[in-house]
Amino acid sequence: MDPETTNRLRARLQAEGAALREQLADHGADPQPEGEVDLDLDGGFADSGQLTAERARLLSLIEGLRQNLADIDRVLAKLDEGEGFGVCERCGNQIGDERMEAIPWARLCITCKQEVG
């Protein structure tokens, strides 16, 4: 991958990471996987069942945001180290440029992704 493309993808990853951190903060969650979550769900719920369902929904959302952020941070670390960016973690081949453009935090090439599901 040429340096211009790599730099463009780095900027995109940094912007995505910042947006994810902002979303986590908006939900009262620390960006760290084991970080605190301060959900403010006191008012507006008619019963405790609805409150429990909303809490579960928000916790699931936060978990997904944290996972996406961890994936982006992992790829940015690879870029900083100068090794492993754009390389499939399963087979060791280069991940295609089109896939990297679409999903710059991809861990697997398209062939391996199709094989593992």
N, C-alpha and C positions, 0 to 999 in steps of 0.2 A: 504494500500500500504506500502510495507516495506521501511525502511529508505534508503537503497541503491538505490532503484528505484527512490524514491523521489529526492535524491541528483543528480542522473543522469539526471532526467527530469529538475531539477532546472538549471543545467549547460547548458543543451540544450536550455532552455528558455532564459538564459542570453546571450548565443551566438546568438540566433535568434534576440533578441532585439538589440544587438550591430550591427548586420548586417543590420537591418532595419534602425537604426539611421544613419549608414554610407550611405545607399541608399538615405535617405532623404537629407542628407548633399550634396551628389553628385548632387541632383536635385535642390539644393539651397533652401531647405525647412527646417524650424524649425520643430522639432519633435512634438511640442505641437499642439493639435487640432486646436487652433485658432492662431497659430504662423504664422510668415511671410513666404512668398514664393517669391523668387527672381529668376524668370525665365529669362534666357538670350536667347531670341529668335530673335535677331536682324537680323542676316544675313542668307542667304541661302534660303529664301522663296520668291517665285515668286510673290505671291499676298497676300493680307491681309486675304482672305478666308482661305488659307492654314495655315497662321500664327494663325488664330483664332482656327482652327481645332486642330493644334498641341498643342496650349495652353490648350484647353479643355481636350485633351488626357493626358497631363502631370498633370493637376490639378486633374483629376480623379485618376490617378496612385498615386499621393501624398496622396490623401484622403484614398485610400485603404491601403497604407503603414502605415499611421498614425493610422488607425483603428486596423490593425494587431498589431502595437506596443502597443496601449492602451490595447488590449486584453492580451498581454504578460505581461505588467506591472501590470495589475489587478491580474493575476494569481500569479506573483511573490510576490505581496503584501499579497495574501492569504497564500502563503508558509511562508512568514516572520511572519505573525500573528499566524501561526500554526492552522488555522481553515479554513475550506471550500474548501481546495484543493481536487479536485476529487469528489466533491459533485455537483449533478445536481441542477442548480438554479431554476428549475421549480418544480420538484417533491421531491427533497431533498434526493434522493437515491444516492448511490455511482455510479460514472461513471465507467464503466468497465475498467480494466487494459489495455486491447487491444486498446480501444479508447483513453485512456490517453497516451499510447505509440505512437499512430499515430498522435494525435492532443492534446498535453499537455495543450493547452490553451482552450480546449473545455469547454463550459458553460453548455451543456446539455448532458444527457445520450442519448444513441442511440434511445431509445424508444421515448423520448420527442422530439428529433430532427426530427424523422420521422413524428411525429404528427403535429409539427408546420411548417415543411418544411424547 
